[in-house]
Amino acid sequence: MVQKNRSKEIWLVPKRGSLHQTICLIESLINRNYDQTRWNEQKQNNLGNDLRKRGAVRAKRSPSNQSIRTLLASVPQYFGLLYIDSSTTPNTVKLTDSGKKLYDYHKNNIKNIGTLGDGQKSGELIETSPIILEQFEKLQITNPIILKDCENILVFPFRVVLRLLLELGYLDREELAYFVFSIRGEDEIPLVINNIKKFRKQNKVDRDTDIKLFRGTHIGNITLVKAPSALYFENLCHNTGIIEKVKVQIPNPGSSNKDKKSAIKIKAGNETYIKEILNNKYKGAEVYDFGNRLRLWIDYIGNPKRLIPPRDISLVNKSNGSIIMTVEQNGVMLTGDLVEKDVDLIAPMFLREDYDIVLMSPKDGNTLSRVTITPDFSVDSYDFSVTANVGKIESINDIATSIIKHSASKTFDSNYSSYLGIIENIIGTDLIHNKNLRGAYYEFLYYKLLDLLREEGIIDDVFWNGRIGQFGLPRPAPGGKTGTPDIVFMINNEFFILELTTIKPKSTQFSAEGSSVPDHIKLFSEDNSGSVVNGIFSAPAIHERNTSAMQAILDPLGINLKCVVDQDLVSLLISKDRNRIYNQLKRK
């Protein structure tokens, strides 16, 4: 486990684990049909027993369940051979196509070897693989698998090391830890090469002093001292079959024949292939910021046919109005959104693969156009134009009517329910009965009404602490005692805090709003000391017992709280009478 409070701007290297163990682990997963099943203690125990029977263990006993989890998190998950999918409930273990390819390549060479040590002595231990070579060539740091422990780095680590080896001949363990593991981008490679050359020209005493100081740091400790990650990186390079581990005599002035260091170098006869890797095989490939998108990362690293990471492709709506745009591949929707006119949808795509772009009407869900595109290196943007049914522009009265209809309904007003039905068909998720979305839409309608009043100068400004998410679906303002107000608007340099709920029953309403409403107003007032702050609580039904409790909290603070049924509040707002709105909202 990576220790807390350390720098994350360093290459993360898995510790322990072995290639032979990885292949045997995959064999057990396949034989027991565990792929895409619940990841639990019993399965981990069974896998451990299978490894013991194969001899893929360090001692002649079954590894603990924790050891199995550690093994899976090392070589297998690092190289995208298999992974734990935490997006499912419960977590599931999943084997990738790359993992299957590794097993298929080696399955006829797996022997029962007693222990890993016995296998190494007999020569029956699988230590190198062209499949691991391919995966290491593709590997990018950082990625969603290691993001929590490695950040602000975007490199292909093995390709970086190959460039350094071609230039420098070898890399010793200290150079890996001290210089290489801190490379954050390919633009740093020339500087690192220069620094390593200078390092090799230092007097040995000065070199030893630098390394001693480095070992004393937290990074130095984990890379060179305690279970040194530089050692494990050497092993991973050895697993590719084109790198060998050697001992080199350091060239520093003052060194002797005894001053030899563990190092890695290119195996003889592989220089031509390495130049092909660096100059042609991945030509045009660029690192991609996957963020925490695990599915996208697995789609890349877990697919042996995909050599190049995805690229962001811009899909621009050049239609006469808003359209629903989705991106599909092989009949599966990958992403989509409600896209405004002259706005783009950014979608990650793998080059030279076909994608279907589907354009739909947000009014009735009808497909307006379906276009197949095949992105390549020459194109990063596509324009799409269809005739959309834009409908009429909503007026203040239209929005007011929507608020009242939404408030009176058990779910959503009929017009918005139709739109949600369209989105439900696209994403396969129940939205009509989503209470969180119902409250967010209520907030959003009020915000739209107030924003139109702002445009007409009836109020001075308005802020909504919710946001618009995918497909134009609103997200509510953060709730709870330490959350933020739903909506804040201003009249005459005074703040009006509008807290909203669609809940009607007295006890349920109080449980949800009784403490959070006054707390939001109180916290806002404290953050804006010296300003006049007024509170407003509005709901389909107002209960005196609830509002009295809220007012009792705010009265000692000198903060007014106006509690008003939503129909009355809407009626007041659409009067467009600035003075009337201001004066009535100032009264209890």
Beta strands, then each sheet from edge to edge (+ up, - down):
strand 1: 37-38
strand 2: 82-85
strand 3: 92-95
strand 4: 171-172
strand 5: 243-249
strand 6: 260-266
strand 7: 311-317
strand 8: 323-329
strand 9: 332-339
strand 10: 344-349
strand 11: 355-360
strand 12: 367-373
strand 13: 381-384
strand 14: 461-464
strand 15: 467-468
strand 16: 474-475
strand 17: 487-491
strand 18: 494-500
strand 19: 533-539
strand 20: 560-565
sheet 1: 1+ 3- 2+
sheet 2: 4+ 6- 5+
sheet 3: 10+ 7- 13-
sheet 4: 9+ 8- 11+ 12-
sheet 5: 14+ 17- 18+ 19+ 20+
sheet 6: 15+ 16-
end
